[in-house]
Amino acid sequence: MLNSDVIMKFKVNRNHFFNGLSSVTNVVGSRATMPILQNVLIEAEGDTVTLTTTNLDLGICCRIKASVSSPGRITLPVKKLVPIVRALSSSDTIVELTGKDRVKITSGSSVFQVAGLPADQFPPISNFAGQPTISINQDDLGDMLRKVSYAQSSDENRYILNGVFFEFAEGKLTVVATDGRRLAKCERKLAGTDKALALILPARTIMELMRLLKSGGEAHVSHNERQVGFTIDIPKNEEGLVDRIQLVSKVVEGNYPNYRQVIPKEAGSKVRLEREKLLESVNRAALMTDDRNNTIRMSVTKKTQNLEISAKSDSGEAHEPIAVKYEGPDVNIAFNPQYIIDPLKALTEDEIDFEFKDEMSPGVIRGLKDDFLCVVMPQRIS
């Protein structure tokens, strides 16, 4: 017979509990506008415990396996709960709500009493039931976001660019990010995208989404006018987490710039390069840049059949040639080295194509699979 004073009680594996909390607690900020936003909502029912956090812009929800003897709901402060669960020595942990807002956590000989807040104060997370859903392989989505997310703007005055643009249309998904000096685009064929959908997701959402994506499962995308939901399937071998994790995010209001206008219509000249070799060469040249001269030069000539990468600053200079096959005009162009390094690091292909026209026109880095490109504006050559 259950103790009539116990409002909620469940037994959970300590590792399962900690893994679940680790999945949801990143969105909890230390400067939350309301005390309840520093808490995790704990809901026990059936054979699962559901953990939910939100900062009003972004919410994450996951379920863990548990043995629930008395269902119930409560919220507990993340800053107290996570260290407690991390420090528990016994695998079996009993959590019970013994009063209006007082939770007892027992593990082995350890007993903690933690004050919480009522669950009915917790902001609700949107439910996308009945909304159309698009599914995408999680490995593909993670790969696409890795290839473009570095190009997001960090300038808060350009909030439209502080995120990644998603465009579902004509049987494919296109993701784009730009900060005005560079633009990265990646696209993949995707079933169920015949009806056009365009939205901008904030940088914080992109960071959390990339962290939560698993290998081998599907992600299911739903949306309403102001929010988008990602339901992330959990592999069966992932200990303690049940079925899926849900991430719900606001979308950035406004119209994204026409990224197609930024992509050069004429390819100009092109060289094919080993990605790793180019990355290493640019990294070495960048060692000789400084705050005043944060520029590398890339010069290519038909005569030498070399792409020479160089840098010069008050502290010295560096030069390094890379052998190429080249039949175009001589070109001498300069870039911020980080704008070349970022896409090369994000790609996994052995070779890339580098396209350029003249010192005033943007350069383009393309993957050979034709699903990725990065447009980089040149620097003025002094």
C-alpha positions as CSV (number, residue, x, y, z in Angstrom):
1,M,0.0,0.0,0.0
2,L,1.4,3.4,-1.0
3,N,2.1,6.0,1.6
4,S,-0.7,8.6,1.4
5,D,1.8,11.4,2.1
6,V,3.8,10.6,-1.0
7,I,2.5,12.6,-4.0
8,M,5.1,11.3,-6.5
9,K,7.6,8.4,-6.2
10,F,9.9,6.6,-8.7
11,K,13.0,4.6,-8.8
12,V,15.5,5.3,-11.5
13,N,19.0,4.2,-12.5
14,R,21.4,7.0,-11.5
15,N,23.2,6.9,-14.9
16,H,19.9,7.1,-16.8
17,F,18.8,10.0,-14.7
18,F,22.1,11.9,-15.3
19,N,22.1,11.2,-19.0
20,G,18.6,12.5,-19.3
21,L,19.4,15.7,-17.4
22,S,22.5,16.2,-19.5
23,S,20.4,16.1,-22.6
24,V,18.1,19.0,-21.4
25,T,20.0,21.3,-19.1
26,N,22.0,23.3,-21.6
27,V,19.2,25.7,-22.3
28,V,18.8,26.7,-18.6
29,G,20.4,30.1,-18.2
30,S,21.9,31.6,-15.0
31,R,20.1,34.8,-15.6
32,A,16.6,33.5,-16.2
33,T,13.9,36.2,-16.0
34,M,11.7,33.9,-13.9
35,P,12.8,31.5,-11.1
36,I,10.8,28.6,-12.7
37,L,13.1,28.8,-15.9
38,Q,16.0,27.7,-13.8
39,N,14.2,24.5,-13.0
40,V,13.7,21.2,-14.8
41,L,10.1,19.9,-15.0
42,I,10.0,16.2,-13.8
43,E,6.9,14.2,-14.7
44,A,6.6,10.6,-13.6
45,E,4.0,8.3,-15.1
46,G,3.8,4.6,-16.3
47,D,7.4,3.3,-16.8
48,T,9.0,6.7,-17.7
49,V,10.1,10.0,-16.3
50,T,9.9,13.0,-18.6
51,L,12.4,15.8,-18.2
52,T,11.7,19.2,-19.7
53,T,13.6,22.6,-19.7
54,T,13.0,25.9,-21.4
55,N,14.2,29.4,-21.7
56,L,11.0,30.4,-23.5
57,D,12.9,30.7,-26.8
58,L,14.0,27.1,-26.8
59,G,12.8,24.0,-25.0
60,I,14.1,20.4,-24.8
61,C,12.2,17.4,-23.6
62,C,13.4,13.8,-23.1
63,R,12.1,10.6,-21.4
64,I,14.1,8.1,-19.3
65,K,13.2,4.6,-18.1
66,A,12.0,4.4,-14.5
67,S,9.8,2.4,-12.2
68,V,7.0,4.7,-11.1
69,S,5.1,3.7,-8.0
70,S,3.2,7.0,-7.7
71,P,2.8,9.4,-10.6
72,G,3.3,13.1,-10.2
73,R,4.9,16.3,-11.3
74,I,7.4,18.8,-9.8
75,T,10.1,21.2,-10.9
76,L,13.6,21.2,-9.3
77,P,16.5,23.7,-9.7
78,V,19.0,22.4,-12.3
79,K,22.0,23.9,-10.5
80,K,21.3,21.8,-7.4
81,L,19.9,18.6,-9.0
82,V,22.6,17.9,-11.6
83,P,25.5,18.0,-9.1
84,I,23.6,15.8,-6.7
85,V,22.8,13.2,-9.3
86,R,26.4,13.3,-10.6
87,A,27.7,12.7,-7.1
88,L,25.4,9.7,-6.2
89,S,27.3,6.6,-5.4
90,S,24.6,4.0,-5.8
91,S,23.0,3.1,-9.2
92,D,19.5,2.8,-7.8
93,T,18.0,6.2,-6.9
94,I,14.6,6.9,-5.4
95,V,13.0,10.2,-5.9
96,E,9.8,11.1,-4.0
97,L,7.8,14.2,-3.6
98,T,6.7,14.2,0.1
99,G,5.1,17.6,0.3
100,K,3.9,20.5,-1.8
101,D,7.4,21.4,-3.1
102,R,9.9,19.2,-1.2
103,V,11.6,16.3,-2.9
104,K,13.6,13.5,-1.2
105,I,16.3,11.9,-3.2
106,T,17.7,8.6,-1.7
107,S,20.7,6.7,-3.1
108,G,22.4,4.1,-0.9
109,S,23.0,5.8,2.4
110,S,22.8,9.3,0.9
111,V,19.6,11.3,1.4
112,F,19.0,14.8,0.0
113,Q,16.0,17.1,0.5
114,V,15.6,19.6,-2.3
115,A,13.1,22.4,-2.5
116,G,11.3,22.8,-5.8
117,L,8.5,24.8,-7.4
118,P,5.0,23.6,-8.5
119,A,4.8,22.1,-11.9
120,D,1.8,24.2,-12.9
121,Q,4.0,27.3,-12.9
122,F,6.2,25.7,-15.7
123,P,5.6,27.2,-19.2
124,P,4.0,24.7,-21.6
125,I,6.0,23.3,-24.5
126,S,4.3,23.4,-27.9
127,N,2.7,20.2,-29.2
128,F,2.8,19.8,-33.0
129,A,0.2,17.1,-33.2
130,G,-1.7,17.2,-36.5
131,Q,1.0,19.4,-38.1
132,P,2.8,18.0,-41.3
133,T,6.1,16.4,-40.6
134,I,9.3,16.2,-42.7
135,S,11.8,13.4,-41.9
136,I,15.6,13.6,-42.5
137,N,18.4,11.3,-41.6
138,Q,20.2,12.7,-38.5
139,D,23.7,12.1,-40.0
140,D,22.7,14.1,-43.1
141,L,21.2,17.0,-41.0
142,G,24.2,17.1,-38.7
143,D,26.6,17.1,-41.7
144,M,24.7,19.9,-43.4
145,L,24.7,22.1,-40.3
146,R,28.4,21.5,-39.6
147,K,29.2,22.7,-43.2
148,V,27.4,26.1,-42.8
149,S,26.9,27.0,-39.1
150,Y,30.3,28.7,-38.8
151,A,29.2,31.4,-41.3
152,Q,26.4,32.8,-39.0
153,S,26.7,36.4,-38.0
154,S,27.5,37.2,-34.4
155,D,26.5,40.9,-34.8
156,E,23.3,41.3,-32.7
157,N,22.3,44.3,-34.9
158,R,21.9,41.9,-37.8
159,Y,19.5,39.5,-36.0
160,I,18.2,38.1,-39.3
161,L,21.7,36.7,-40.0
162,N,22.2,35.4,-36.4
163,G,21.1,31.9,-37.4
164,V,20.7,29.3,-40.2
165,F,18.2,29.6,-43.0
166,F,16.2,26.4,-43.8
167,E,14.5,26.1,-47.2
168,F,12.4,23.0,-47.9
169,A,11.3,23.1,-51.6
170,E,11.3,21.1,-54.8
171,G,12.3,17.8,-53.3
172,K,15.3,19.1,-51.3
173,L,16.5,20.8,-48.2
174,T,18.8,23.8,-48.5
175,V,20.6,25.3,-45.4
176,V,22.3,28.7,-45.6
177,A,24.3,30.9,-43.3
178,T,26.0,34.2,-43.9
179,D,27.6,37.1,-42.0
180,G,27.8,39.5,-45.0
181,R,31.5,38.6,-45.7
182,R,31.0,35.0,-46.5
183,L,28.1,32.7,-47.3
184,A,27.9,28.9,-46.9
185,K,25.2,26.7,-48.5
186,C,24.5,23.0,-48.4
187,E,21.6,21.1,-50.0
188,R,20.4,17.5,-50.1
189,K,17.5,15.7,-51.8
190,L,14.7,15.1,-49.4
191,A,11.3,13.4,-49.7
192,G,8.2,15.3,-48.6
193,T,9.4,18.8,-49.4
194,D,7.2,19.6,-52.4
195,K,5.4,22.2,-50.4
196,A,7.7,25.2,-49.9
197,L,8.7,26.1,-46.4
198,A,11.3,28.7,-45.3
199,L,12.4,29.5,-41.8
200,I,15.4,31.0,-39.8
201,L,16.5,29.2,-36.7
202,P,18.6,31.1,-34.1
203,A,22.3,30.2,-33.5
204,R,21.5,28.8,-30.0
205,T,19.0,26.4,-31.5
206,I,21.5,25.3,-34.1
207,M,24.1,24.6,-31.5
208,E,21.7,22.5,-29.4
209,L,20.4,20.7,-32.4
210,M,23.9,19.7,-33.5
211,R,24.6,18.5,-30.0
212,L,21.5,16.3,-29.7
213,L,21.6,14.7,-33.2
214,K,22.4,11.0,-33.0
215,S,24.0,8.7,-35.5
216,G,21.8,6.4,-37.6
217,G,18.3,7.7,-36.6
218,E,15.8,10.0,-38.1
219,A,14.9,13.6,-37.2
220,H,11.3,14.7,-37.7
221,V,10.6,18.4,-38.4
222,S,7.2,20.0,-37.6
223,H,6.2,23.6,-37.5
224,N,3.6,26.2,-36.8
225,E,3.6,30.0,-37.4
226,R,6.1,30.9,-34.8
227,Q,7.9,27.7,-33.7
228,V,9.5,24.6,-35.1
229,G,9.9,21.2,-33.5
230,F,12.6,18.6,-34.0
231,T,11.8,15.1,-32.8
232,I,15.1,13.2,-32.6
233,D,14.9,9.4,-32.6
234,I,17.1,7.7,-30.0
235,P,19.1,4.6,-30.9
236,K,17.9,1.5,-29.0
237,N,21.4,1.0,-27.6
238,E,21.6,4.4,-26.0
239,E,21.3,3.6,-22.3
240,G,18.3,4.8,-20.4
241,L,16.8,7.3,-22.9
242,V,13.4,6.3,-24.3
243,D,12.3,6.7,-27.9
244,R,13.2,10.3,-28.7
245,I,14.2,13.7,-27.6
246,Q,12.2,16.8,-28.6
247,L,13.6,20.2,-29.3
248,V,11.1,23.1,-29.7
249,S,12.4,26.5,-30.9
250,K,11.1,29.9,-31.9
251,V,11.9,30.9,-35.4
252,V,13.5,34.3,-36.2
253,E,10.9,36.7,-37.6
254,G,11.8,38.4,-40.8
255,N,12.9,37.7,-44.4
256,Y,16.2,36.2,-45.1
257,P,18.3,37.9,-47.8
258,N,18.2,36.4,-51.3
259,Y,21.3,34.2,-51.0
260,R,21.1,33.3,-54.7
261,Q,22.2,36.8,-55.7
262,V,25.4,36.4,-53.7
263,I,26.6,33.3,-55.6
264,P,28.6,34.2,-58.6
265,K,26.9,33.3,-61.9
266,E,30.1,33.0,-63.8
267,A,32.6,30.6,-62.3
268,G,35.8,32.3,-63.6
269,S,39.0,30.3,-63.2
270,K,39.2,27.1,-61.1
271,V,41.9,24.9,-59.5
272,R,41.4,21.6,-57.8
273,L,43.2,21.1,-54.6
274,E,43.7,18.5,-51.8
275,R,41.6,19.9,-49.0
276,E,44.0,18.9,-46.2
277,K,47.0,20.3,-48.0
278,L,45.3,23.6,-48.6
279,L,44.0,23.8,-45.0
280,E,47.5,23.1,-43.6
281,S,49.1,25.7,-46.0
282,V,46.6,28.4,-45.0
283,N,47.0,27.6,-41.3
284,R,50.8,28.0,-41.7
285,A,50.5,31.3,-43.6
286,A,48.0,32.6,-41.0
287,L,50.7,32.4,-38.3
288,M,52.3,35.4,-39.9
289,T,49.2,37.6,-39.8
290,D,48.2,40.0,-37.0
291,D,45.4,42.3,-36.0
292,R,46.6,45.0,-38.4
293,N,47.3,42.7,-41.3
294,N,44.9,39.8,-41.0
295,T,45.1,38.8,-44.6
296,I,46.6,36.0,-46.7
297,R,47.3,36.3,-50.4
298,M,46.6,33.6,-53.0
299,S,48.4,34.0,-56.3
300,V,48.2,31.6,-59.3
301,T,49.8,31.7,-62.7
302,K,49.8,29.6,-65.8
303,K,53.5,29.9,-66.1
304,T,54.5,28.4,-62.7
305,Q,51.6,26.0,-62.3
306,N,51.6,26.9,-58.6
307,L,49.1,28.4,-56.2
308,E,51.2,30.5,-53.9
309,I,49.9,31.3,-50.4
310,S,51.6,34.1,-48.6
311,A,51.2,36.4,-45.6
312,K,53.1,39.5,-44.5
313,S,52.9,41.6,-41.3
314,D,55.2,43.6,-39.1
315,S,56.4,40.4,-37.5
316,G,57.5,38.8,-40.7
317,E,56.2,36.9,-43.8
318,A,55.5,33.4,-45.1
319,H,55.3,31.9,-48.6
320,E,54.3,28.5,-49.7
321,P,53.5,27.1,-53.2
322,I,51.1,24.3,-54.0
323,A,51.4,22.6,-57.4
324,V,48.2,22.9,-59.5
325,K,47.0,22.4,-63.0
326,Y,46.0,25.9,-64.3
327,E,45.3,27.4,-67.7
328,G,43.7,30.7,-66.8
329,P,44.9,34.3,-66.4
330,D,47.2,35.4,-63.6
331,V,45.2,36.1,-60.4
332,N,46.3,37.7,-57.1
333,I,43.6,37.7,-54.5
334,A,43.5,38.2,-50.7
335,F,41.2,36.8,-48.0
336,N,40.7,36.7,-44.3
337,P,42.4,33.3,-43.5
338,Q,39.7,32.2,-41.1
339,Y,37.1,32.5,-43.9
340,I,39.1,29.9,-45.8
341,I,40.0,27.7,-42.9
342,D,36.4,27.3,-41.6
343,P,34.8,25.6,-44.6
344,L,37.9,23.5,-45.2
345,K,37.7,22.2,-41.6
346,A,34.0,21.5,-41.9
347,L,34.3,19.4,-45.1
348,T,35.4,15.8,-45.1
349,E,36.1,15.4,-48.9
350,D,39.6,14.7,-50.1
351,E,39.5,17.4,-52.8
352,I,37.8,20.7,-53.3
353,D,37.5,23.2,-56.2
354,F,38.5,26.7,-55.6
355,E,37.0,29.3,-58.1
356,F,38.1,32.9,-58.5
357,K,37.9,35.7,-61.1
358,D,39.9,38.7,-60.0
359,E,41.0,40.5,-56.9
360,M,37.7,42.4,-56.5
361,S,35.4,39.4,-57.0
362,P,34.5,36.7,-54.4
363,G,36.2,33.3,-54.3
364,V,34.1,30.1,-54.1
365,I,35.0,26.9,-52.4
366,R,33.0,23.9,-53.7
367,G,32.7,20.4,-52.6
368,L,33.0,17.9,-55.5
369,K,29.6,16.3,-54.6
370,D,28.0,19.6,-55.8
371,D,25.9,19.9,-52.6
372,F,28.1,22.5,-50.9
373,L,29.7,25.8,-51.6
374,C,31.1,28.7,-49.6
375,V,31.4,32.2,-51.1
376,V,34.1,34.4,-49.6
377,M,34.5,38.1,-50.2
378,P,38.1,39.2,-50.9
379,Q,40.1,41.6,-48.8
380,R,41.6,44.8,-50.3
381,I,45.2,44.3,-51.3
382,S,47.3,47.1,-50.0
